[in-house]
Amino acid sequence: MSCLTYKSKGVGTVAQRRQLLDKEGDVPSRKRQCDLLGLSRSSTYYKKRQTKEEAGVKKP
């Protein structure tokens, strides 16, 4: 099976490849999309935590 993948061609940064994911759709699966894009599947679930300033928490 010959398949062009982003990983093998080194296209874009990891952040750019993450943006290409269709997280809402069912086809292809997230696993397959990650394989094609050369991403770790666990990294696609990561959500950056807010800093205290972003959350509006004031220091005492």
Beta strands, then each sheet from edge to edge (+ up, - down):
end
